[in-house]
Amino acid sequence: MNTAEMTAKIAAGNGFIAALDQSGGSTPKALAGYGVSDDAWATDEEMFGLIHQMRSRIITSPCFTGEKVIGAILFERTMDGQVDGKPTPQALIERGVVPFIKIDKGLEDEASGVQLMKPMPDLDALLTRAKALGVFGTKERSVVNLANRDGIAAVVKQQFEVGVQVLSHGMMPIIEPEVNIKSPERAEADAILRDEILKALDELPEGQQVMLKLSIPATPGLFDPLVDHPKVLRVVALSGGYKRPEACAELAKNRGMIASFSRALLEDLRHGMSDAEFDASLARAIDDIHCASTDKVAVTA
């Protein structure tokens, strides 16, 4: 797939984006969920080796193809690694899956009800390297904990500044201002975030597009104006801590939003499974998430 073909697949593909981008801080938790305890490694290199084995097993599973998984978000080390003797982005492309990379370096401490992204001083170099490996786009995450308009405006401003930097490298940014689904002000935060994003989209130059990765809104259909916006290539949803059945049920209520799940995709996979068991479990998860992304249910007021 060339860039135009990847753009078309993400814009109109009948599927979802797998989030395989757990980084240093979340890797031990991801491995624990996979059935690998923290006494299985002694160094960070060994830990990252184990998580790469898990991701390689997922990517090479017969069910992990572009038929239902249209994209995959990678951690930087995964991007730099190999799957079946090929650079990971190339292995994905050959399976019909569009590769993205997580670029944020974690979160600042909370202020004004939000957590901004930490500085990314080496971002241009990372984007140059990722582009050369065939990576199509990026993902960058902030968190909104409270319905603080100034805080949310600051998150959106920072996200779009990074997005413009990504666009300058000929890559597609996935802007991810996650609203904490446990927030006591979740519905109000969703609405403020939508309005701030709409303002930022209107300031983008004509002809430019971004993607959005958002928490499933408390009010179904709230993000319809973002789904319909001409400067948005696609709106994807994170699972946000929901278990897969609930995440899929909530996602199915929102037209035009497709999944970009991590925990909800991987939650039933275990290191000790036989290949047949692993592939069958992953196939069930892919089918569930694909259905929620493509087969929407009507919601009455």
Order of alpha helices (4+ residues) and beta strands (2+ residues): alpha-beta-alpha-alpha-beta-alpha-beta-beta-alpha-beta-beta-alpha-beta-alpha-beta-alpha-beta-alpha-beta-alpha-beta-alpha-alpha
